[in-house]
């Protein structure tokens, strides 16, 4: 996570794909974090559509080693594409 996932910019801020009180630690525990430049990090927090893009990326990463059912059990919903 040395550069922004979207633009390659630096420096990066670490963003938990599933943020908020209920899911932040679950994201960290499951390695669902992404490096974002300040501009893209702000965009995730201010643009619901962009936030869903990042959540779907996190879900795709999770599903490489786990099932959909495990994802829903941990994060409480599917975040359908």
LOBAMAR-427713 format. One record per residue: residue number from 0; z, y, x of N, C-alpha, C, O in turn. Coordinates in steps of 0.02 Angstrom, whole numbers. Atoms other than C-alpha are relative to their C-alpha. Example, Ala and Ser with C-alpha at 12.3 -4.5 7.8 and 13.67 -1.06 7.14 Angstrom:
# LOBAMAR-427713
n;n.w;n.v;n.u;ca.w;ca.v;ca.u;c.w;c.v;c.u;o.w;o.v;o.u
0;0;-59;45;390;-225;615;0;60;45;33;59;97
1;-3;-59;-42;357;-53;684;37;55;-39;45;110;-14
//
This chain:
# LOBAMAR-427713
n;n.w;n.v;n.u;ca.w;ca.v;ca.u;c.w;c.v;c.u;o.w;o.v;o.u
0;0;-59;41;0;0;0;0;63;44;41;107;36
1;5;-57;-46;-51;121;135;-43;56;-28;-39;113;-5
2;43;-51;30;-178;212;26;-4;-12;-75;10;-66;-100
3;5;2;73;-208;250;-157;-49;-55;-22;-105;-60;4
4;41;54;27;-277;101;-252;-66;26;-27;-118;-7;-21
5;59;-26;34;-402;212;-343;-45;42;44;-107;38;38
6;43;-46;-38;-462;340;-216;7;-6;76;-31;25;113
7;-10;7;-72;-397;288;-45;39;56;31;48;58;92
8;-36;-58;-26;-298;449;-30;69;-19;27;97;-71;13
9;-66;6;-29;-138;470;67;36;66;-4;3;117;-9
10;-46;56;0;8;482;65;4;-32;-69;-21;-4;-118
11;-5;33;65;49;359;-73;72;1;-24;120;6;14
12;-64;10;33;191;345;-195;-4;-68;-33;-56;-87;-60
13;0;67;29;241;172;-255;14;7;-75;62;39;-96
14;-7;-1;73;219;149;-442;9;-71;-26;-29;-116;-9
15;-10;64;33;289;4;-542;-48;-4;-58;-48;40;-101
16;51;5;53;148;-57;-655;31;2;-69;1;31;-115
17;-36;-2;65;273;-83;-797;63;39;13;114;11;34
18;-54;-45;-16;387;66;-780;45;11;-60;34;-18;-113
19;-48;-13;53;528;131;-884;63;-42;11;62;-89;50
20;-64;32;-10;707;75;-896;-2;-76;-8;27;-112;33
21;0;72;14;671;-97;-968;-41;-41;49;-26;-99;61
22;47;41;-38;530;-150;-853;-6;17;75;-38;-21;111
23;7;-20;-70;545;-59;-686;22;-55;48;-16;-73;93
24;-26;51;-45;653;-191;-602;-39;-66;-6;-47;-102;43
25;41;60;10;549;-332;-678;-66;6;39;-89;-43;68
26;61;-12;-38;393;-255;-600;13;-10;74;-26;-43;109
27;-17;6;-71;477;-243;-430;11;-73;17;-16;-98;67
28;-15;70;-13;543;-421;-440;-63;-43;3;-66;-90;42
29;62;40;4;369;-488;-482;-56;28;43;-113;4;39
30;51;-28;-45;277;-382;-353;-55;38;-35;-111;42;-10
31;51;-36;39;187;-280;-485;7;75;11;21;113;-36
32;-2;-70;-20;185;-115;-393;-67;17;32;-102;-26;58
33;64;-23;-25;36;-12;-340;10;66;37;52;107;17
34;-3;-63;-37;12;127;-213;-48;50;-31;-107;36;-41
35;40;-53;31;-51;289;-291;11;66;36;67;82;56
36;-8;-68;-25;-85;461;-222;36;40;-55;42;18;-112
37;-38;-41;48;13;601;-306;-41;15;-64;-14;12;-119
38;42;-16;58;-134;647;-420;-4;-60;-48;5;-52;-108
39;6;59;44;-158;469;-485;68;-21;-27;72;-47;-83
40;-66;17;25;29;441;-499;18;45;-60;45;21;-110
41;-12;-45;57;45;594;-610;-43;-20;-60;-20;-18;-117
42;45;20;54;-106;536;-710;27;-60;-39;22;-62;-100
43;-28;59;34;-23;369;-747;55;20;-48;59;-7;-104
44;-56;-20;42;129;457;-817;-20;49;-55;19;61;-101
45;20;-50;49;30;586;-916;-59;-21;-44;-77;14;-91
46;60;21;36;-120;488;-980;9;-73;-22;6;-119;19
47;-14;67;27;-85;338;-1093;-56;-49;16;-43;-107;33
48;56;44;-14;-259;266;-1067;0;-23;73;-13;-81;87
49;-2;17;-71;-243;272;-878;60;-45;14;55;-91;55
50;-59;43;-7;-69;197;-890;-17;-72;-21;5;-119;12
51;19;67;21;-143;50;-985;-45;-34;51;-42;-95;60
52;42;29;-54;-273;25;-846;45;-31;53;34;-87;75
53;-45;24;-52;-131;7;-721;40;-61;-25;51;-108;13
54;-35;57;29;-34;-109;-837;-44;-62;-2;-21;-118;13
55;46;57;1;-187;-220;-857;-12;-27;70;-18;-88;79
56;5;23;-69;-208;-227;-668;62;-41;19;56;-93;52
57;-61;36;-14;-27;-280;-655;1;-68;-34;22;-118;-5
58;2;63;37;-50;-412;-788;-48;-50;33;-33;-109;40
59;48;44;-34;-205;-481;-701;30;-30;63;20;-89;77
60;-32;25;-61;-106;-496;-539;52;-53;-17;57;-104;16
61;-52;48;22;37;-584;-630;-32;-66;-21;-6;-120;-4
62;31;60;27;-81;-707;-714;-34;-43;54;-54;-100;39
63;27;41;-54;-148;-767;-546;47;-58;17;25;-110;41
64;-50;51;-17;14;-867;-526;44;-21;-58;88;-63;-50
65;-44;13;58;90;-872;-701;-43;-4;-63;-103;8;-62
66;35;6;64;45;-900;-882;9;63;-42;53;104;-30
67;-5;-55;50;16;-776;-1023;68;-3;-34;99;49;-46
68;-64;8;34;171;-846;-1107;58;25;43;104;57;18
69;-51;-25;-45;277;-810;-954;-2;76;4;50;109;5
70;7;-73;-2;208;-633;-947;33;31;-62;71;79;-56
71;-27;-28;62;252;-600;-1129;76;-9;-3;112;36;-26
72;-72;12;-1;425;-677;-1107;36;52;44;91;73;27
73;-31;-49;-46;461;-557;-963;-9;71;-24;39;110;-25
74;16;-71;15;374;-397;-1021;-2;16;-74;-10;74;-93
75;-8;-12;71;385;-419;-1209;-62;12;-41;-59;16;-102
76;63;-9;36;203;-394;-1254;-59;-18;46;-50;-27;106
77;58;25;-38;27;-442;-1199;-39;54;36;-73;38;85
78;43;-53;-28;-51;-273;-1156;-72;-23;1;-103;-27;54
79;67;27;7;-216;-338;-1221;-53;47;30;-45;108;31
80;54;-38;-29;-376;-284;-1138;-48;23;-53;-97;56;-38
//
